[in-house]
Amino acid sequence: MPRARTARPRSLGARLAVWYAASAFGLVLLVTGFLYWAMARSMEEEEAEFVRDKLYTLGVVLRAGNVSEVTEQVVEEITTEWAGGPDAELFVRLRDDRDVLVAETRGMADLGLPPAAFPAPTPLADGLGRDVWHTTPAGRVLQLRSIQAPWGPDDARTCRIEIAVDRTDDVALLEGVRRRTAAILAMALLGSTLGGVAIARRGMRPVSRIGETLRQIRSTTLHERIATHGLPTELRDLAATSNEMLDHIERAFRQLSRLSADIAHELRTPIHNLRGEVEVALARPRTPEEYRNLLGSCLEECTRLSGLIDSLLFLARAEGRSQELRPQPLVLGEELAGIAEFYEPLAAEAGVALSLRVGENARAELDRALLQSAVGNLIENAIAATKPEGSVTVTSGEENSGVYVEVADSGRGIAPEHLPHLFDPLYRVDAARGGGTGLGLSIVKSIAELHGGSVSLASETGVGTRVRLWFPAPAVRDPARPVPGSPRSG
């Protein structure tokens, strides 16, 4: 099967140059063409008016007196008044209705024009009629017409007037004008092309500057930005948008770099622990009880490592939209009561009072496993951040055409400088997060966004922290968003 031919990219600068050159040359062509047409038209009208005047005079003579007198007057008019000769511009021949030559201007016979060379006669009342062009062997260009005119006072007879107008000078003049016009058009085309190229280059210079700046940006130069000073309005908007995009890319790259380093650190710790314990186990023979203790410790590290990997995979799937949600109608009070009951032993062990205040009618269409994971993460974090004899309160209700779940603690609180980063993956504040992996709040945020909701956090040092989840009711969900592997992640 033949390979499809790839279309070559078209240069915007080349297209601008072509459009400008074509527009400018088209305008010059239109103007010169109109001027040439107006000049030729004026010359034609001038010649036609001259012939009409002569025909009017001849028509008056043809109608005056009897035929014999008319004939004498016509002959005198043609031979005397119309000088003729080799240099004349107008030649006339008069034939009667029997095709007998009555009179002709001097030099008419020398043109060698037979009657067949003239077009069919047109009645005098209809104007000049059709014309034909004829070139003599001597090179004279003639415009020929034939007119049928009444003869005598009673129009009893007719005659045919054959007219030849010498247009040699006019044709030569128009030919010279055409040559000069062609030269002008050639220069105009060249000038338009050069001007188009110059204007296109000048107009594309800001675009090239933007492209050059973008080409120089690498992972080590993400701080560079496009200079917007002096740019046209349209390109200034493009440059501003590109700079905003570079801001996002720089933040994402820094976050990715930090995340990669954090992931490497988080994975290295349990792996080193596993390796150390295995090396200790193999250093000398052990009793079965010692081997069981070592294997139990290794299992704990494997569980920690597995949980970390599952959490990272969940965040990756949440970002990549690779799976569907499984929403179902839920009564929030019942679901939160079950979650609080599950975490009651952990709270009691930490000496923290876990209480629940829920709205009776709060309902939403949510993924049950994701709700358990999100609220569970918040309760675990709240218990870890609260000193003994403190309290953790879970609240739910209806708000802003949706439902909310809020987990509040009376713990140590979080310093203001940490608040903007708390939802970043693997970001930890040990005093407030209990030494976890730093993925809990990231997972909570992803779960809220999966359902079309949001998460907010408020904290005051020495007072406590409040984290609120909000879901639309029924929750707006994207069927292409993923589901985590377990209800409790991170």
C-alpha positions in Angstrom: 0.0 0.0 0.0 1.6 3.4 -1.0 2.4 5.7 1.8 0.3 8.8 2.1 2.1 11.9 1.0 2.6 14.4 3.9 1.5 17.9 3.1 4.4 20.4 3.3 3.8 23.1 5.9 3.0 26.5 4.5 4.9 29.5 5.6 2.7 32.2 7.1 5.3 34.8 6.0 5.2 33.5 2.4 1.4 33.6 2.3 1.4 37.2 3.7 3.9 38.2 1.0 1.9 36.6 -1.7 -1.4 38.1 -0.5 0.1 41.6 -0.3 1.8 41.3 -3.7 -1.3 40.0 -5.3 -3.5 42.7 -3.7 -1.1 45.5 -4.7 -0.5 44.2 -8.2 -4.2 43.6 -8.7 -5.0 47.2 -7.7 -2.4 48.5 -10.1 -3.7 46.2 -12.8 -7.2 47.3 -12.2 -6.3 51.0 -12.4 -4.1 50.8 -15.5 -6.7 48.6 -17.2 -9.4 51.1 -16.5 -7.2 54.0 -17.7 -6.4 52.1 -21.0 -10.1 51.3 -21.5 -11.1 54.9 -20.8 -8.5 56.2 -23.3 -9.5 53.7 -26.0 -13.2 54.4 -25.4 -12.6 58.2 -25.6 -10.8 57.8 -28.9 -13.6 55.6 -30.3 -16.3 58.0 -29.2 -14.4 60.9 -30.7 -14.1 59.1 -34.1 -17.7 58.1 -34.0 -18.9 61.7 -33.3 -16.8 62.9 -36.2 -18.4 60.4 -38.6 -21.8 61.1 -37.3 -21.3 64.8 -38.0 -20.2 64.0 -41.6 -23.2 61.7 -42.1 -25.6 64.3 -40.9 -24.3 66.8 -43.3 -24.4 64.3 -46.1 -27.9 63.2 -45.2 -29.2 66.8 -45.4 -27.6 67.2 -48.9 -29.2 63.9 -50.1 -32.7 65.1 -49.2 -32.4 68.5 -50.8 -34.0 69.3 -54.2 -34.5 66.8 -57.1 -32.2 63.9 -57.8 -30.1 65.7 -60.4 -29.5 68.6 -58.1 -28.9 66.3 -55.2 -26.3 64.4 -57.2 -24.4 67.6 -58.1 -24.5 68.8 -54.5 -23.4 65.4 -53.2 -20.5 65.2 -55.7 -19.4 68.7 -54.8 -19.7 67.9 -51.0 -17.7 64.7 -51.3 -15.1 65.9 -53.7 -14.7 69.5 -52.5 -15.6 69.6 -48.8 -14.1 66.3 -47.9 -10.6 66.8 -49.1 -9.4 63.2 -49.1 -5.9 62.4 -50.3 -3.2 60.1 -49.1 -3.0 61.7 -45.6 -6.8 62.0 -45.1 -8.3 60.2 -42.1 -11.8 59.9 -43.6 -12.7 58.3 -47.0 -16.3 58.2 -48.4 -17.8 56.4 -51.4 -21.4 56.9 -52.5 -23.2 54.3 -54.6 -26.8 54.6 -55.8 -29.5 51.9 -55.5 -28.2 50.3 -58.8 -24.8 50.0 -57.3 -23.4 52.7 -59.6 -20.6 54.8 -58.2 -21.8 58.4 -57.7 -18.8 60.0 -56.0 -15.9 59.3 -53.8 -13.2 61.2 -51.9 -9.8 61.5 -53.4 -7.6 58.6 -52.4 -10.5 56.2 -51.8 -9.8 54.2 -54.9 -6.1 53.9 -53.9 -7.1 52.0 -50.8 -8.3 49.0 -52.9 -11.5 48.4 -51.0 -14.1 46.4 -52.9 -17.7 46.6 -51.9 -17.4 43.2 -50.3 -14.9 44.5 -47.8 -17.6 46.6 -46.1 -20.2 45.2 -43.7 -23.9 45.0 -44.6 -25.4 48.5 -44.7 -27.2 49.9 -41.7 -30.2 52.3 -42.1 -29.1 55.9 -41.5 -31.8 56.2 -38.8 -30.2 53.4 -36.8 -26.9 55.1 -36.3 -23.5 54.0 -37.4 -24.2 50.3 -37.2 -21.6 47.5 -37.2 -18.0 48.1 -38.2 -15.2 45.9 -39.5 -11.4 46.4 -39.4 -9.3 46.1 -42.4 -5.5 46.4 -42.9 -4.3 47.4 -46.4 -1.1 46.0 -48.0 0.6 49.3 -47.2 -0.1 48.8 -43.5 -2.9 51.3 -43.0 -5.5 50.2 -40.5 -9.1 51.1 -41.5 -12.4 51.0 -39.7 -15.1 50.3 -42.3 -18.8 51.1 -42.1 -21.7 50.9 -44.6 -24.8 53.1 -44.3 -28.1 52.9 -46.2 -29.5 56.4 -46.7 -32.6 57.8 -48.4 -32.0 59.9 -51.6 -34.2 62.7 -52.7 -36.9 64.8 -51.1 -39.5 62.0 -51.3 -37.2 59.2 -50.3 -38.0 57.5 -53.6 -34.5 56.2 -54.0 -31.7 55.1 -51.7 -28.0 55.1 -51.8 -25.2 53.3 -49.9 -22.5 55.3 -48.2 -19.2 53.4 -47.7 -17.1 55.0 -45.0 -13.4 54.2 -44.2 -11.8 55.8 -41.3 -8.0 55.7 -41.0 -7.2 54.5 -37.5 -3.5 53.7 -38.1 -2.3 56.5 -35.7 -4.8 55.5 -33.0 -3.8 51.8 -33.2 -0.2 52.8 -33.0 -0.9 55.0 -30.1 -2.8 52.3 -28.2 0.0 49.8 -29.0 2.5 52.2 -27.5 0.3 52.6 -24.5 0.0 48.8 -24.1 3.8 48.4 -24.3 4.4 51.1 -21.7 1.6 49.7 -19.5 3.1 46.2 -19.7 6.4 47.7 -18.6 4.7 49.5 -15.7 2.9 46.4 -14.7 6.1 44.4 -14.7 7.8 46.9 -12.5 4.6 47.0 -10.3 4.7 43.2 -10.0 8.4 43.3 -9.0 7.8 46.2 -6.6 4.7 44.5 -5.1 6.6 41.3 -4.6 9.6 43.0 -2.9 7.3 45.1 -0.8 5.2 42.1 0.2 8.3 40.2 1.2 9.7 43.2 3.2 6.3 43.8 4.9 5.8 40.1 5.6 9.3 39.9 7.2 8.7 42.9 9.3 5.3 41.7 10.3 6.5 38.2 11.1 9.5 39.5 13.1 7.6 39.6 16.4 6.4 36.0 15.7 9.9 34.9 15.0 11.0 36.6 18.2 8.4 34.6 20.2 9.4 31.4 18.4 13.1 32.0 19.2 12.3 32.6 22.8 10.2 29.4 23.0 13.0 27.4 21.3 15.5 28.5 23.9 13.4 27.3 26.8 14.6 24.0 28.3 14.1 22.3 31.6 16.9 24.5 33.0 15.5 27.8 31.6 11.8 27.5 32.5 12.1 30.9 34.2 12.5 32.7 30.9 9.4 34.6 29.5 8.4 36.2 26.2 8.9 40.0 26.2 5.5 41.6 25.5 6.8 45.2 25.1 6.3 46.5 21.6 4.2 43.6 20.4 1.0 44.1 18.4 -2.2 43.6 20.4 -2.9 40.2 18.9 0.6 38.9 19.5 0.7 40.5 23.0 -2.3 38.4 23.9 -0.6 35.3 22.5 2.6 36.1 24.3 0.7 36.7 27.6 -1.1 33.4 27.2 2.2 31.6 26.4 3.8 33.2 29.5 0.9 31.9 31.6 1.4 28.5 30.1 5.1 28.6 30.9 4.2 29.6 34.5 2.0 26.5 34.8 4.7 24.3 33.2 7.4 25.7 35.5 5.2 25.1 38.6 4.3 21.6 37.3 8.0 20.8 36.5 9.1 21.9 40.0 6.3 19.9 41.6 7.2 16.9 39.4 10.9 17.2 40.4 10.0 17.5 44.0 7.5 14.6 43.7 10.1 12.4 42.0 12.6 13.1 44.7 10.0 12.4 47.4 8.8 9.2 45.7 12.4 8.0 45.5 12.9 8.8 49.2 9.7 7.2 50.3 10.4 4.0 48.3 14.0 3.9 49.4 13.2 3.8 53.1 11.1 0.6 53.2 13.4 -1.1 50.7 16.4 -0.3 52.8 14.6 -1.6 55.9 13.7 -4.8 54.1 17.3 -5.2 52.9 18.7 -4.6 56.3 16.4 -7.0 58.0 17.1 -9.7 55.4 20.8 -9.2 55.8 20.5 -9.5 59.6 18.5 -12.7 59.2 21.1 -14.2 56.9 24.1 -13.1 59.1 23.8 -16.2 61.3 21.3 -19.1 62.0 18.2 -18.0 63.9 15.5 -19.7 65.9 12.1 -20.1 64.4 10.7 -17.4 66.7 13.4 -14.9 65.5 12.6 -15.8 61.9 8.9 -15.2 62.5 9.7 -11.8 64.0 11.9 -10.8 61.1 9.3 -12.0 58.6 6.6 -10.0 60.4 8.7 -6.9 60.3 9.4 -7.5 56.6 5.6 -7.9 56.1 5.0 -4.5 57.7 7.5 -2.9 55.4 5.9 -4.6 52.4 2.5 -3.4 53.5 3.7 0.1 53.8 5.4 -0.1 50.4 2.3 -1.6 48.8 0.1 1.2 50.3 2.4 3.9 49.0 2.4 2.4 45.5 -1.4 1.9 45.5 -1.9 5.6 46.5 0.5 6.8 43.8 -1.3 4.6 41.2 -4.6 6.0 42.3 -3.4 9.6 41.9 -2.0 8.7 38.5 -5.3 7.1 37.4 -7.3 10.1 38.8 -5.2 12.4 36.6 -5.4 10.1 33.6 -9.2 9.4 33.6 -8.8 5.7 33.0 -11.7 4.2 34.9 -15.3 4.8 35.7 -16.9 5.8 39.0 -19.5 3.6 40.6 -22.0 6.1 42.1 -25.0 5.1 44.2 -27.6 7.0 46.2 -26.3 7.4 49.8 -27.7 8.8 53.0 -24.7 10.7 54.4 -25.7 10.3 58.1 -25.7 6.5 57.8 -22.4 6.3 55.9 -20.6 8.7 58.3 -21.9 6.8 61.3 -20.3 3.6 59.9 -17.0 5.4 59.2 -16.9 7.0 62.7 -17.6 3.6 64.3 -14.7 2.1 62.4 -12.3 4.8 63.6 -13.6 4.9 67.2 -11.0 2.4 68.5 -8.2 4.4 67.0 -9.5 7.6 68.6 -9.9 5.9 72.0 -6.4 4.6 71.8 -5.1 8.2 71.1 -7.2 9.6 73.9 -9.3 11.7 71.5 -13.0 12.1 71.6 -14.6 11.4 68.2 -18.1 12.9 67.8 -20.6 13.0 64.9 -23.2 15.6 64.0 -25.0 14.9 60.7 -28.0 16.2 58.9 -30.9 13.8 58.7 -31.9 14.6 55.1 -28.4 15.0 53.5 -28.3 12.7 50.5 -26.0 12.4 47.5 -25.1 10.1 44.6 -21.5 9.1 45.4 -19.0 6.3 45.1 -19.3 4.6 48.5 -15.7 3.3 48.5 -14.3 6.7 47.6 -16.4 8.5 50.2 -15.1 6.1 52.9 -11.5 6.6 51.7 -11.7 10.4 51.7 -13.5 10.8 55.1 -11.2 8.1 56.6 -8.1 9.9 55.5 -9.4 13.1 57.1 -10.3 11.4 60.4 -6.9 9.7 60.6 -5.1 13.0 60.0 -7.3 14.7 62.6 -6.6 12.1 65.2 -2.9 12.1 64.5 -2.8 15.9 64.9 -4.8 16.1 68.1 -3.3 15.7 71.6 -4.9 13.5 74.2 -8.1 14.8 75.7 -8.7 16.7 72.4 -11.7 16.2 70.1 -12.4 15.4 66.5 -15.9 16.3 65.1 -17.4 15.0 61.9 -20.3 17.2 60.5 -22.5 16.9 57.5 -25.4 18.8 56.0 -26.8 20.5 52.9 -25.2 23.6 51.4 -25.3 25.5 48.1 -27.4 23.0 46.2 -25.2 20.2 47.5 -24.0 18.4 50.6 -20.8 18.8 52.7 -18.8 16.7 55.1 -16.5 18.5 57.5 -13.9 17.0 59.8 -12.6 19.4 62.5 -10.1 18.8 65.2 -8.8 20.7 68.2 -5.2 19.9 67.4 -2.0 22.0 67.0 -3.1 23.6 63.7 -0.9 24.3 60.7 1.4 27.3 60.1 0.1 29.6 57.4 3.2 29.1 55.1 2.3 25.4 54.7 -1.4 25.9 53.8 -0.9 26.5 50.0 1.0 23.2 49.7 -1.0 20.8 51.8 -2.8 19.2 48.9 0.4 18.6 46.9 1.4 14.9 46.8 4.0 13.8 49.4 4.0 17.2 51.1 4.2 16.7 54.8 4.1 18.8 57.9 5.2 16.4 60.6 3.7 18.4 63.4 0.3 18.4 61.8 0.3 15.2 59.6 1.6 12.6 62.0 4.5 11.5 59.9 2.5 9.8 57.1 3.3 9.5 53.5 1.9 12.9 52.6 -0.6 11.5 50.1 -3.8 11.6 52.2 -5.0 15.1 51.4 -4.0 14.7 47.7 -6.2 11.6 47.5 -9.0 13.5 49.3 -8.8 16.3 46.8 -8.8 13.9 43.8 -11.9 12.1 45.2 -13.8 15.4 45.6 -12.9 16.4 42.0 -13.9 13.0 40.7 -17.5 13.8 41.8 -17.4 17.3 40.6 -17.0 18.7 44.1 -14.3 20.6 46.0 -12.3 20.5 49.2 -11.2 23.4 51.4 -9.0 23.7 54.5 -8.8 26.2 57.3 -6.3 26.1 60.1 -5.1 28.2 63.0 -2.0 27.4 65.0 -2.9 26.3 68.5 -6.7 26.1 67.7 -7.1 23.3 65.2 -7.9 22.5 61.6 -11.1 22.2 59.6 -11.3 20.3 56.3 -14.6 20.5 54.3 -15.6 18.3 51.4 -18.5 19.5 49.2 -20.4 17.4 46.7 -23.2 18.5 44.3 -26.5 16.8 44.9 -26.8 14.7 42.9 -23.1 14.7 42.4 -21.8 15.8 39.0 -19.5 13.1 37.9 -17.3 12.3 34.9 -17.8 8.6 33.9 -14.2 8.5 32.6 -12.6 9.2 36.0 -11.0 6.4 38.0 -11.6 4.5 41.2 -8.9 3.8 43.7 -7.9 0.3 44.6 -8.9 0.4 48.3 -11.1 2.5 50.5 -8.2 3.5 52.8 -5.2 4.9 50.9 -2.2 6.8 52.3 
